């Protein structure tokens, strides 16, 4: 009788483990397609695999701020990152805006970036928010010390 109970518990634990690992949050898939209509408004952006110290930049296709605002922090919240990251947003030139995280981003993490394009220029409703993902380079190394 004990063997049957132990076997049943082992089967239940194995099923629970399989369920947990197949539905875990880390297996989340991200939408990697971007609406080509954004090309009319955004000429380039930070994408792909980046380092943990990299800022996130978006270059627009047209001037959106006065030259007086170049080099200054924006008053409008343009970037939202998930997982949430605190930082500042600065105009590099009249078309390029940069998000600078206050701390280094987490190594190996995938960040969802939501850029509020409609807060800068008038765009069709479908293009109000430019959403994409970046992944950070996983930092790992191995040190081996051999006897001399």
DOBANU-362179 format. One record per residue (C-alpha): residue in three letters; chain; y, z, x. Coordinates in nm, 3 decimals. Example, Ala and Ser with C-alpha at 12.3 -4.5 7.8 and 13.67 -1.06 7.14 Angstrom:
2
<site><rest>ALA</rest><kette>A</kette><Y>-0.450</Y><Z>0.780</Z><X>1.230</X></site>
<site><rest>SER</rest><kette>A</kette><Y>-0.106</Y><Z>0.714</Z><X>1.367</X></site>
//
This chain:
148
<site><rest>UNK</rest><kette>A</kette><Y>0.000</Y><Z>0.000</Z><X>0.000</X></site>
<site><rest>UNK</rest><kette>A</kette><Y>0.239</Y><Z>0.083</Z><X>0.285</X></site>
<site><rest>UNK</rest><kette>A</kette><Y>0.184</Y><Z>-0.259</Z><X>0.442</X></site>
<site><rest>UNK</rest><kette>A</kette><Y>0.280</Y><Z>-0.431</Z><X>0.115</X></site>
<site><rest>UNK</rest><kette>A</kette><Y>0.602</Y><Z>-0.228</Z><X>0.086</X></site>
<site><rest>UNK</rest><kette>A</kette><Y>0.693</Y><Z>-0.291</Z><X>0.452</X></site>
<site><rest>UNK</rest><kette>A</kette><Y>0.622</Y><Z>-0.663</Z><X>0.406</X></site>
<site><rest>UNK</rest><kette>A</kette><Y>0.838</Y><Z>-0.677</Z><X>0.091</X></site>
<site><rest>UNK</rest><kette>A</kette><Y>1.126</Y><Z>-0.499</Z><X>0.266</X></site>
<site><rest>UNK</rest><kette>A</kette><Y>1.100</Y><Z>-0.740</Z><X>0.561</X></site>
<site><rest>UNK</rest><kette>A</kette><Y>1.113</Y><Z>-1.041</Z><X>0.327</X></site>
<site><rest>UNK</rest><kette>A</kette><Y>1.415</Y><Z>-0.900</Z><X>0.142</X></site>
<site><rest>UNK</rest><kette>A</kette><Y>1.597</Y><Z>-0.828</Z><X>0.471</X></site>
<site><rest>UNK</rest><kette>A</kette><Y>1.521</Y><Z>-1.177</Z><X>0.601</X></site>
<site><rest>UNK</rest><kette>A</kette><Y>1.647</Y><Z>-1.336</Z><X>0.277</X></site>
<site><rest>UNK</rest><kette>A</kette><Y>1.963</Y><Z>-1.122</Z><X>0.287</X></site>
<site><rest>UNK</rest><kette>A</kette><Y>2.025</Y><Z>-1.221</Z><X>0.650</X></site>
<site><rest>UNK</rest><kette>A</kette><Y>1.982</Y><Z>-1.589</Z><X>0.575</X></site>
<site><rest>UNK</rest><kette>A</kette><Y>2.216</Y><Z>-1.563</Z><X>0.276</X></site>
<site><rest>UNK</rest><kette>A</kette><Y>2.480</Y><Z>-1.378</Z><X>0.480</X></site>
<site><rest>UNK</rest><kette>A</kette><Y>2.483</Y><Z>-1.626</Z><X>0.768</X></site>
<site><rest>UNK</rest><kette>A</kette><Y>2.483</Y><Z>-1.936</Z><X>0.548</X></site>
<site><rest>UNK</rest><kette>A</kette><Y>2.776</Y><Z>-1.818</Z><X>0.335</X></site>
<site><rest>UNK</rest><kette>A</kette><Y>2.983</Y><Z>-1.646</Z><X>0.604</X></site>
<site><rest>UNK</rest><kette>A</kette><Y>3.355</Y><Z>-1.721</Z><X>0.629</X></site>
<site><rest>UNK</rest><kette>A</kette><Y>3.329</Y><Z>-1.858</Z><X>0.983</X></site>
<site><rest>UNK</rest><kette>A</kette><Y>3.146</Y><Z>-2.164</Z><X>0.851</X></site>
<site><rest>UNK</rest><kette>A</kette><Y>3.454</Y><Z>-2.265</Z><X>0.653</X></site>
<site><rest>UNK</rest><kette>A</kette><Y>3.522</Y><Z>-2.635</Z><X>0.674</X></site>
<site><rest>UNK</rest><kette>A</kette><Y>3.876</Y><Z>-2.762</Z><X>0.706</X></site>
<site><rest>UNK</rest><kette>A</kette><Y>4.027</Y><Z>-3.073</Z><X>0.561</X></site>
<site><rest>UNK</rest><kette>A</kette><Y>4.104</Y><Z>-3.294</Z><X>0.859</X></site>
<site><rest>UNK</rest><kette>A</kette><Y>4.249</Y><Z>-3.586</Z><X>0.664</X></site>
<site><rest>UNK</rest><kette>A</kette><Y>4.624</Y><Z>-3.618</Z><X>0.638</X></site>
<site><rest>UNK</rest><kette>A</kette><Y>4.807</Y><Z>-3.826</Z><X>0.383</X></site>
<site><rest>UNK</rest><kette>A</kette><Y>4.938</Y><Z>-4.135</Z><X>0.569</X></site>
<site><rest>UNK</rest><kette>A</kette><Y>5.257</Y><Z>-4.122</Z><X>0.360</X></site>
<site><rest>UNK</rest><kette>A</kette><Y>5.373</Y><Z>-3.835</Z><X>0.585</X></site>
<site><rest>UNK</rest><kette>A</kette><Y>5.421</Y><Z>-4.095</Z><X>0.860</X></site>
<site><rest>UNK</rest><kette>A</kette><Y>5.747</Y><Z>-4.197</Z><X>0.698</X></site>
<site><rest>UNK</rest><kette>A</kette><Y>5.887</Y><Z>-3.846</Z><X>0.754</X></site>
<site><rest>UNK</rest><kette>A</kette><Y>5.692</Y><Z>-3.699</Z><X>1.050</X></site>
<site><rest>UNK</rest><kette>A</kette><Y>5.663</Y><Z>-3.894</Z><X>1.374</X></site>
<site><rest>UNK</rest><kette>A</kette><Y>5.450</Y><Z>-3.645</Z><X>1.573</X></site>
<site><rest>UNK</rest><kette>A</kette><Y>5.310</Y><Z>-3.293</Z><X>1.561</X></site>
<site><rest>UNK</rest><kette>A</kette><Y>5.105</Y><Z>-3.049</Z><X>1.768</X></site>
<site><rest>UNK</rest><kette>A</kette><Y>4.741</Y><Z>-3.110</Z><X>1.679</X></site>
<site><rest>UNK</rest><kette>A</kette><Y>4.385</Y><Z>-3.088</Z><X>1.804</X></site>
<site><rest>UNK</rest><kette>A</kette><Y>4.274</Y><Z>-2.825</Z><X>2.052</X></site>
<site><rest>UNK</rest><kette>A</kette><Y>4.559</Y><Z>-2.630</Z><X>2.212</X></site>
<site><rest>UNK</rest><kette>A</kette><Y>4.598</Y><Z>-2.334</Z><X>2.448</X></site>
<site><rest>UNK</rest><kette>A</kette><Y>4.671</Y><Z>-1.983</Z><X>2.320</X></site>
<site><rest>UNK</rest><kette>A</kette><Y>5.023</Y><Z>-1.992</Z><X>2.466</X></site>
<site><rest>UNK</rest><kette>A</kette><Y>5.123</Y><Z>-2.325</Z><X>2.315</X></site>
<site><rest>UNK</rest><kette>A</kette><Y>5.405</Y><Z>-2.351</Z><X>2.063</X></site>
<site><rest>UNK</rest><kette>A</kette><Y>5.361</Y><Z>-2.565</Z><X>1.753</X></site>
<site><rest>UNK</rest><kette>A</kette><Y>5.603</Y><Z>-2.859</Z><X>1.728</X></site>
<site><rest>UNK</rest><kette>A</kette><Y>5.683</Y><Z>-3.111</Z><X>1.460</X></site>
<site><rest>UNK</rest><kette>A</kette><Y>5.905</Y><Z>-3.411</Z><X>1.531</X></site>
<site><rest>UNK</rest><kette>A</kette><Y>6.059</Y><Z>-3.569</Z><X>1.224</X></site>
<site><rest>UNK</rest><kette>A</kette><Y>6.140</Y><Z>-3.938</Z><X>1.183</X></site>
<site><rest>UNK</rest><kette>A</kette><Y>6.508</Y><Z>-3.877</Z><X>1.114</X></site>
<site><rest>UNK</rest><kette>A</kette><Y>6.782</Y><Z>-3.634</Z><X>1.212</X></site>
<site><rest>UNK</rest><kette>A</kette><Y>6.781</Y><Z>-3.334</Z><X>0.980</X></site>
<site><rest>UNK</rest><kette>A</kette><Y>7.022</Y><Z>-3.086</Z><X>1.143</X></site>
<site><rest>UNK</rest><kette>A</kette><Y>7.362</Y><Z>-3.095</Z><X>1.308</X></site>
<site><rest>UNK</rest><kette>A</kette><Y>7.376</Y><Z>-3.090</Z><X>1.686</X></site>
<site><rest>UNK</rest><kette>A</kette><Y>7.535</Y><Z>-2.744</Z><X>1.652</X></site>
<site><rest>UNK</rest><kette>A</kette><Y>7.199</Y><Z>-2.605</Z><X>1.536</X></site>
<site><rest>UNK</rest><kette>A</kette><Y>7.004</Y><Z>-2.740</Z><X>1.837</X></site>
<site><rest>UNK</rest><kette>A</kette><Y>6.866</Y><Z>-2.450</Z><X>2.040</X></site>
<site><rest>UNK</rest><kette>A</kette><Y>6.914</Y><Z>-2.199</Z><X>1.760</X></site>
<site><rest>UNK</rest><kette>A</kette><Y>6.665</Y><Z>-2.020</Z><X>1.540</X></site>
<site><rest>UNK</rest><kette>A</kette><Y>6.628</Y><Z>-2.153</Z><X>1.186</X></site>
<site><rest>UNK</rest><kette>A</kette><Y>6.718</Y><Z>-1.943</Z><X>0.886</X></site>
<site><rest>UNK</rest><kette>A</kette><Y>6.468</Y><Z>-2.129</Z><X>0.665</X></site>
<site><rest>UNK</rest><kette>A</kette><Y>6.098</Y><Z>-2.038</Z><X>0.682</X></site>
<site><rest>UNK</rest><kette>A</kette><Y>5.937</Y><Z>-2.372</Z><X>0.767</X></site>
<site><rest>UNK</rest><kette>A</kette><Y>5.597</Y><Z>-2.271</Z><X>0.911</X></site>
<site><rest>UNK</rest><kette>A</kette><Y>5.319</Y><Z>-2.067</Z><X>0.755</X></site>
<site><rest>UNK</rest><kette>A</kette><Y>5.004</Y><Z>-2.007</Z><X>0.958</X></site>
<site><rest>UNK</rest><kette>A</kette><Y>4.670</Y><Z>-1.883</Z><X>0.835</X></site>
<site><rest>UNK</rest><kette>A</kette><Y>4.558</Y><Z>-1.641</Z><X>0.977</X></site>
<site><rest>UNK</rest><kette>A</kette><Y>4.912</Y><Z>-1.508</Z><X>0.962</X></site>
<site><rest>UNK</rest><kette>A</kette><Y>5.118</Y><Z>-1.517</Z><X>1.282</X></site>
<site><rest>UNK</rest><kette>A</kette><Y>5.467</Y><Z>-1.382</Z><X>1.339</X></site>
<site><rest>UNK</rest><kette>A</kette><Y>5.709</Y><Z>-1.589</Z><X>1.539</X></site>
<site><rest>UNK</rest><kette>A</kette><Y>6.039</Y><Z>-1.772</Z><X>1.550</X></site>
<site><rest>UNK</rest><kette>A</kette><Y>6.129</Y><Z>-2.127</Z><X>1.460</X></site>
<site><rest>UNK</rest><kette>A</kette><Y>6.379</Y><Z>-2.308</Z><X>1.685</X></site>
<site><rest>UNK</rest><kette>A</kette><Y>6.537</Y><Z>-2.654</Z><X>1.676</X></site>
<site><rest>UNK</rest><kette>A</kette><Y>6.471</Y><Z>-2.835</Z><X>2.006</X></site>
<site><rest>UNK</rest><kette>A</kette><Y>6.682</Y><Z>-3.136</Z><X>1.905</X></site>
<site><rest>UNK</rest><kette>A</kette><Y>6.814</Y><Z>-3.282</Z><X>1.581</X></site>
<site><rest>UNK</rest><kette>A</kette><Y>6.463</Y><Z>-3.395</Z><X>1.478</X></site>
<site><rest>UNK</rest><kette>A</kette><Y>6.220</Y><Z>-3.157</Z><X>1.650</X></site>
<site><rest>UNK</rest><kette>A</kette><Y>6.140</Y><Z>-2.806</Z><X>1.532</X></site>
<site><rest>UNK</rest><kette>A</kette><Y>5.916</Y><Z>-2.563</Z><X>1.721</X></site>
<site><rest>UNK</rest><kette>A</kette><Y>5.729</Y><Z>-2.252</Z><X>1.606</X></site>
<site><rest>UNK</rest><kette>A</kette><Y>5.704</Y><Z>-1.993</Z><X>1.886</X></site>
<site><rest>UNK</rest><kette>A</kette><Y>5.454</Y><Z>-1.714</Z><X>1.819</X></site>
<site><rest>UNK</rest><kette>A</kette><Y>5.571</Y><Z>-1.369</Z><X>1.929</X></site>
<site><rest>UNK</rest><kette>A</kette><Y>5.226</Y><Z>-1.300</Z><X>2.079</X></site>
<site><rest>UNK</rest><kette>A</kette><Y>4.957</Y><Z>-1.527</Z><X>2.217</X></site>
<site><rest>UNK</rest><kette>A</kette><Y>4.737</Y><Z>-1.687</Z><X>1.954</X></site>
<site><rest>UNK</rest><kette>A</kette><Y>4.373</Y><Z>-1.578</Z><X>1.929</X></site>
<site><rest>UNK</rest><kette>A</kette><Y>4.138</Y><Z>-1.769</Z><X>2.158</X></site>
<site><rest>UNK</rest><kette>A</kette><Y>3.882</Y><Z>-1.987</Z><X>1.978</X></site>
<site><rest>UNK</rest><kette>A</kette><Y>4.052</Y><Z>-1.940</Z><X>1.640</X></site>
<site><rest>UNK</rest><kette>A</kette><Y>4.121</Y><Z>-2.225</Z><X>1.398</X></site>
<site><rest>UNK</rest><kette>A</kette><Y>4.469</Y><Z>-2.200</Z><X>1.244</X></site>
<site><rest>UNK</rest><kette>A</kette><Y>4.576</Y><Z>-2.367</Z><X>0.923</X></site>
<site><rest>UNK</rest><kette>A</kette><Y>4.939</Y><Z>-2.478</Z><X>0.953</X></site>
<site><rest>UNK</rest><kette>A</kette><Y>5.156</Y><Z>-2.534</Z><X>0.652</X></site>
<site><rest>UNK</rest><kette>A</kette><Y>5.492</Y><Z>-2.700</Z><X>0.730</X></site>
<site><rest>UNK</rest><kette>A</kette><Y>5.742</Y><Z>-2.694</Z><X>0.441</X></site>
<site><rest>UNK</rest><kette>A</kette><Y>5.888</Y><Z>-3.044</Z><X>0.474</X></site>
<site><rest>UNK</rest><kette>A</kette><Y>6.066</Y><Z>-3.027</Z><X>0.138</X></site>
<site><rest>UNK</rest><kette>A</kette><Y>6.286</Y><Z>-2.742</Z><X>0.267</X></site>
<site><rest>UNK</rest><kette>A</kette><Y>6.447</Y><Z>-2.988</Z><X>0.508</X></site>
<site><rest>UNK</rest><kette>A</kette><Y>6.459</Y><Z>-3.326</Z><X>0.335</X></site>
<site><rest>UNK</rest><kette>A</kette><Y>6.400</Y><Z>-3.470</Z><X>-0.008</X></site>
<site><rest>UNK</rest><kette>A</kette><Y>6.043</Y><Z>-3.595</Z><X>-0.035</X></site>
<site><rest>UNK</rest><kette>A</kette><Y>5.805</Y><Z>-3.691</Z><X>-0.318</X></site>
<site><rest>UNK</rest><kette>A</kette><Y>5.627</Y><Z>-3.394</Z><X>-0.477</X></site>
<site><rest>UNK</rest><kette>A</kette><Y>5.294</Y><Z>-3.483</Z><X>-0.311</X></site>
<site><rest>UNK</rest><kette>A</kette><Y>5.458</Y><Z>-3.452</Z><X>0.034</X></site>
<site><rest>UNK</rest><kette>A</kette><Y>5.641</Y><Z>-3.120</Z><X>-0.002</X></site>
<site><rest>UNK</rest><kette>A</kette><Y>5.402</Y><Z>-2.939</Z><X>0.231</X></site>
<site><rest>UNK</rest><kette>A</kette><Y>5.243</Y><Z>-3.087</Z><X>0.546</X></site>
<site><rest>UNK</rest><kette>A</kette><Y>4.911</Y><Z>-2.910</Z><X>0.601</X></site>
<site><rest>UNK</rest><kette>A</kette><Y>4.677</Y><Z>-2.947</Z><X>0.897</X></site>
<site><rest>UNK</rest><kette>A</kette><Y>4.474</Y><Z>-2.740</Z><X>1.143</X></site>
<site><rest>UNK</rest><kette>A</kette><Y>4.471</Y><Z>-2.670</Z><X>1.514</X></site>
<site><rest>UNK</rest><kette>A</kette><Y>4.200</Y><Z>-2.500</Z><X>1.715</X></site>
<site><rest>UNK</rest><kette>A</kette><Y>4.259</Y><Z>-2.285</Z><X>2.018</X></site>
<site><rest>UNK</rest><kette>A</kette><Y>4.061</Y><Z>-2.333</Z><X>2.336</X></site>
<site><rest>UNK</rest><kette>A</kette><Y>3.797</Y><Z>-2.062</Z><X>2.360</X></site>
<site><rest>UNK</rest><kette>A</kette><Y>3.866</Y><Z>-1.867</Z><X>2.675</X></site>
<site><rest>UNK</rest><kette>A</kette><Y>3.555</Y><Z>-1.763</Z><X>2.859</X></site>
<site><rest>UNK</rest><kette>A</kette><Y>3.442</Y><Z>-1.743</Z><X>3.216</X></site>
<site><rest>UNK</rest><kette>A</kette><Y>3.166</Y><Z>-1.597</Z><X>3.423</X></site>
<site><rest>UNK</rest><kette>A</kette><Y>3.197</Y><Z>-1.413</Z><X>3.753</X></site>
<site><rest>UNK</rest><kette>A</kette><Y>2.895</Y><Z>-1.375</Z><X>3.974</X></site>
<site><rest>UNK</rest><kette>A</kette><Y>2.908</Y><Z>-1.158</Z><X>4.284</X></site>
<site><rest>UNK</rest><kette>A</kette><Y>2.630</Y><Z>-1.220</Z><X>4.533</X></site>
<site><rest>UNK</rest><kette>A</kette><Y>2.548</Y><Z>-0.995</Z><X>4.825</X></site>
<site><rest>UNK</rest><kette>A</kette><Y>2.665</Y><Z>-1.127</Z><X>5.158</X></site>
//
